[in-house]
Amino acid sequence: MKAIDDNGSLYTETDIAEDTLINAFDYMMESHHEDAFFCFCEGLLDENESLDEVKRILRSAKEKLFGVNGSKMNDEYNRDMFEFFPTETKPSDCVVIAGEGATSTLHRDPFTWTGTSLCLEGTKLWRFIAPPGALIAKKSRDASGVTFIDNAVKSYRLPSVAWDENSYLSSGWQSDMSLFSIRHDDIPSAEAFARLEEENPKQTMALKHIIAMSTEKLMPSPQFCSNLATNDEPTIFAVVQKPGDLLIIPAYWWHQTYALEPSVAIASQRGGTQRDAKRVITHIFETLGLDINADDLPLVLKEVLDESYKGSAREITKALFKVLSSI
């Protein structure tokens, strides 16, 4: 909920509550920018056997983006290592239900994984903050660009997957700032967008792109702009996601969504053998305070870290949890 503090400044109040899925859909239809509803249903797909076919289709579509088609070669070389995590530590897909005007938090993902989002219904706007240097050759990148954004948005850590009672395998990054803090009055309501869609779909989509790109129509938090006013400003991307669009979310990129109309999506993640394994393992070791340069580190993990590994995701996960089980 949007509110004004004693100094006349705009801020957001957030209430968190558990409710039924049916009620979540009801709230979604009542949502608006000043009092928006956002529902995060983690594990919902895992708890329903009737949705197994949905999960299979989703996984197949996602894996094809990364060159995995179910062949033995790909299974050995580029599978998602999260598939082989123990059940109690395995990240799960999440059903995201957003009412008109609802935003996610501004965040970057735990495990430094590669994220995906499949939009099933409605239109969502995305804004990404790419760290300075993110678009240049990999070997020339400077990791300080990630830290610069973390500091600029005044990030803090949120533990995610527990390892035991006292420690976590992962911890994400979150900010209390928003890339969609103030909505201009001339932005059509969800109901108005529905009427425009019937009359002229192309014009409607063009308007949504204009809104996504405009920091006047959807204004970020004032402190966000001042904190990033440097000579090495990051690149900010805006995306309009419509039903059927499967979006890839790069590791290290801060991101936030805004619902112009009620929407339903499935958020997922991937730890590919070649693309992500080094990053994910490094993140887990840093989160647990383990020495990633230890002499007794399994050869499999050493090869992953020096980027010479050519084996399977299953063997990486086996070696990783052998180390973790010994602490």
N, C-alpha and C positions, 0 to 999 in steps of 0.2 A: 504494500500500500504506500502511495506517495503522501508525504506530509511535510509541513513547514516547521522548522525548529524555532527557538526563541530569538534567534538572530536573523530570521527571515530566509534561511537557506533551505533548499529542497533536500530531503533525504528520503530513504526508502525503509519502511518497516516491513519485516518479514515474519510471518507466523508459520510454524511447521506443525503439521498434524497428520495423523494416520486416518484413512477412511477407506470405504469400499471403492472398487473400480467404477461401479455404476454412479456413485455420487461424484466421483472425479469427472466423469463426462458431463454431469449436470452442471458442476461448477465451471467447467470449460465454456459452456454456452452462455454463462452469465458474466464472463470475464470482460474487463476493459482496462485501458492503460493505467488508470489511477488505482484500480483495485483488481489486480490480475491474479489468475490461478495457473499454477504450473505443477504438474504431477510427474513424479519420477518413480517408475515401477521396476525396480531392479529384481532380476530373478523370476519375473512373471512367466517368461517363456519356458524356463527350466522346470517350473512346477506343474506344467500341464502337458501330459502326454499327447493330448489331442492337437497340440501345436507343433509336434515333431516335424511334420512336413513343412510347415512355415520356416522352422529353424534350418531345415535342410536346404530349402530354396535360398534362404538368406545367405547361408554359408557358401553355397555354390556360387552365387552372384558375386559375393565379396572376394572369394579366392581367385576367381577368374580375372579380377582386376590386377592381381599380383602374379599372374602367369601360372597359377596352379589349376590343373584340370583333372586331377585325380589319378594321373599316371604314376607309375612307380618311381620314375626319375624325379618328378616334382615332389612326391611324398618324401623322398630322401633329402631333397635339397632346399626346399623353400616352404615347407609347411609352417603353420602357425604354432609356435611353441606353447602357447597358452592351452592348446587342446590337450597337452600331456601333463599339465599341472594337476596336483592332487585336487580332488573335488572341493575340499574346504578352502582352497586358496585360488581356485580358478575364477578369473573375472567372468562375469555373466553379461549377456545382452540386456539392454534396458529399454522398456517401452516408455516413451516420453509423450505426455499429453499436455498441450499448451493452449490456453484460451487466448482470445484476442488481447493484445497488449502485454502478454506474458514474456518474460525474458528468462533465460538461464542465468546462472552466475557468470561473471567474467573469470575464466580459469584456463589453466593448461593441465593436461591429463596426467594421472599417475602412471607409474612404470615407464614414463616417456615412450609409450607405445604409439603406433599409428592408429588413429581412430577412424571410424566410419559412421555415417548416418544415412539411413534410408527413410525418406519421407513417404508416408502412406496416404496422408490426407492433409489438405490445407497447404498454405504457403508459409515458409519461414525465411526470414532474413538472417544472414550470417555476416559477422564482421570478424576478420582475422588480423592479428598483429604479428607480422613476420619480423623476427629479430633482424637487426642490421647484419648484413652478410649472408642471410639465409638463401638468397637467390644466386650466389656465386658458387664456383666449383667447390666440391666438398672438402678437398684437402687444403683449400685456402681460407676456410671459415674460421672465424674467431669466436670462441665460446663466450667471450665477454658480452657479446650482443644479447645473449639470452639473459644473463645477469642484469644487464642494463634495463631490459623490459621488466623483469621481476621487481627491481627496485623502483622503477618509475610508477608502477601500478600499486605499489605498497603491498606486495604479495605476502601471504602467510601460508603455512602448510596445513594440509588436512590429511591425516592418516587414512588409508583406505583398507587394504587387505591385511588382516591380523595374521601373525605367525604363531604367537603364543599369547599368554595373558599380559605380557609386558613389552611386546615388540610387534612391529608391523613390517611386512614385506615392501610396502609402497606408501608413498605420501604425495598427494597432488598439490597443486598451487592454486590459490584463489585470491581474488581481490574484491573489495567492497565498492570499487568504482564500477561504472556502467558505461557501455558504448551506446546505450539507448536511454539516456536519463530523461530527456524532455522530448515530448511528441508535439509537433506542430499541429495546430487546430485544423489545417486544411487536409490532413491525411484522412481519406475516407474510412468509415467504419467497415467492419467485416460484412455487414449487411449491404452497405453501398457497393463494396467490391464485388459481391455476388451479383448484383444487378448489372454492374459494368461488364462483368465477365460474360453475361448472357448477350449483351449488346455488341461488344467488341473485344474479344479475347486478346488480340494483339496489342491493342491500346492499353488494356488493363495490365498486361505483363510489362509493357514499357514503363508505365507509371510506377509499378513496384520496383523496377530497376532504378528509377530516378530516386525514389524514397530510400532505397538501400544505400545509394552512393552519397546522399545529401546529409551532411552533418548539421544542416540547418533544420531539416524536417525531422530528423531523429538525432538529437544533440547528445554527445557524450558528456560525462561528468566534467564540470569545469576544471577540476584538478588534474584530470587525465591529460587535457590539452597542454596545460602549463608544465606538467612534469615531463612531457615528451618534446618540448620545444628546444631542440638541440640542433647542431650542425649535422648530426648523423641520425636523423629521424628514421624510425622504422617504416616499413611499407605496410599500409593497411588495405586489405582486400575486402570487398563487399560481394556477397553472393545471394542470389534469389534461388531458393530451393523449392521445387514444386513436386507434386506426387510422382513417384517413380524415380526421382533423382537419388543416386547413391553418391554421397560426398565423402571424399578422403580428407582427413584432418592430420596434417603433418605434426610430428613430434616437435615440441618446444614452442609451437605457435599458440599464443593466447587466442581465445575465441569466445564468442557469446552469440546467442540467437535471440531473435525477436519475432513474435507471431503476429502477422497482420490480420490473421483470421484463425479460428480454431484449427489445430493441427495435431496429427499423430505421427510419430516417427519411431524408429528403432535405432538406438545408439549401440555401437559395438566397438571392438578393438582387435588389434592384431600384433603379434610378436613374431614376425617372419624371420626365418633362419638367417637370411642374408641382410635384409633391410634393418631389422630391429634388435636382433639377439644381443649384440655387443652393448647397445644402449640400455636394454632392459636389465641385463645382468649387472652392469655398472650401477644402475639405479638401486637395485635390490641390495647390493653390497654396501653402497653408501648409506642407504636408509637403516640398515642393521648395524652399521659401524664396523664392517668387516674389511680386512686388508685384501684388496683386489690384486695386489702384487705378491701375495704370499708364495713362498717357494713350493709349498705342498699343494698348490692349486691343481686340480685335475687337468691333464693335458688337453682334454676337450675344451675346457673353459679358457685355457691359455690361448688355444688356437682361435677361438671365437674373438677374444680380446685383441689379438694381433691381426685379425681379419684374414687368417689363412685357412679357416675351418671349411671343409667341404662335405661334412656328413649330415646326419638327420637332426631334425628338431627334437625327436624323441631322445636321442643320446645327450643333447644339450641339457634338456630338462632333467634327465636321470642324473647327470653329473652335478647339476646345480643343487638338487634337493638332497643329494648325498652329502654335500658340504653343509647345507643348512641343517640337516638332521644331526650333525655332529656338534653344533654349538649349544 
